Amino acid sequence: METTVAETTKVVYGVNELELDLAGRSISGIWKNLAQVLNIPRDALVTVNGARVEDDYVVRPGDEIEFQKAAGVKGHTA
């Protein structure tokens, strides 16, 4: 029986979930490509496999990226 390694990256933002080939790309590059598609705000918090990461983190095959809106900002006006 052959074991397969997950080669895609799961990207989650709210109810949106995508499986993409993003290995080798940085979080900032991924955000630039998906910001409009998923309506991800630039100040979104980012976790990879449940741990907080910075914009220069380079994604590996099988990683799960989650963009999260900071709590308490929905409908907030300055």
VEXDREN-2710 file (C-alpha; in Angstrom, 1 decimal):
% VEXDREN-2710
k/r/px/py/pz
1/MET/0.0/0.0/0.0
2/GLU/1.4/3.4/-1.0
3/THR/1.3/6.4/1.3
4/THR/0.6/9.7/-0.2
5/VAL/1.7/13.0/1.2
6/ALA/-0.7/16.0/1.0
7/GLU/0.8/18.3/-1.7
8/THR/-1.9/20.9/-1.6
9/THR/-2.3/23.7/0.9
10/LYS/-5.7/24.4/2.6
11/VAL/-6.6/28.1/2.8
12/VAL/-9.4/29.1/5.1
13/TYR/-11.0/32.5/5.6
14/GLY/-14.4/32.5/7.3
15/VAL/-16.7/30.2/5.4
16/ASN/-14.3/30.1/2.4
17/GLU/-12.0/27.1/2.0
18/LEU/-9.7/26.4/-0.9
19/GLU/-7.1/23.6/-1.7
20/LEU/-4.3/25.1/-3.7
21/ASP/-0.7/24.3/-4.7
22/LEU/1.1/27.0/-2.7
23/ALA/4.2/25.2/-1.3
24/GLY/7.3/27.5/-1.5
25/ARG/5.3/30.7/-1.4
26/SER/5.3/33.3/1.4
27/ILE/2.3/34.2/3.4
28/SER/2.5/37.8/2.0
29/GLY/2.6/36.5/-1.6
30/ILE/-0.4/34.3/-0.9
31/TRP/-2.3/37.2/0.6
32/LYS/-1.6/39.4/-2.4
33/ASN/-3.0/36.7/-4.7
34/LEU/-6.0/35.8/-2.7
35/ALA/-7.0/39.2/-1.0
36/GLN/-9.6/40.1/-3.6
37/VAL/-10.8/36.6/-4.3
38/LEU/-11.6/35.9/-0.6
39/ASN/-12.0/39.5/0.6
40/ILE/-9.2/39.1/3.1
41/PRO/-8.3/42.3/5.0
42/ARG/-4.6/43.2/5.2
43/ASP/-4.7/43.2/9.0
44/ALA/-6.1/39.7/9.2
45/LEU/-4.2/37.4/11.6
46/VAL/-2.6/34.4/10.0
47/THR/-2.1/30.9/11.4
48/VAL/-0.4/27.9/9.8
49/ASN/-1.4/24.5/11.3
50/GLY/-2.8/26.4/14.2
51/ALA/0.3/28.4/15.1
52/ARG/0.6/32.2/14.5
53/VAL/3.1/33.0/11.7
54/GLU/4.6/36.2/10.1
55/ASP/4.3/37.3/6.5
56/ASP/7.7/35.9/5.5
57/TYR/6.7/32.3/6.5
58/VAL/7.2/30.0/3.5
59/VAL/4.4/27.4/3.1
60/ARG/5.2/23.7/2.9
61/PRO/3.1/21.0/1.3
62/GLY/0.2/19.9/3.4
63/ASP/0.1/23.1/5.5
64/GLU/-3.2/24.6/6.5
65/ILE/-3.4/28.4/6.4
66/GLU/-6.2/30.3/8.1
67/PHE/-6.7/34.0/7.8
68/GLN/-8.7/35.4/10.7
69/LYS/-10.3/38.9/11.1
70/ALA/-9.3/40.5/14.4
71/ALA/-12.0/40.2/17.0
72/GLY/-14.2/43.2/17.5
73/VAL/-13.6/44.9/14.2
74/LYS/-16.8/43.9/12.4
75/GLY/-18.8/47.1/11.8
76/HIS/-16.3/49.1/13.8
77/THR/-15.9/52.8/12.8
78/ALA/-13.1/55.1/13.9
END
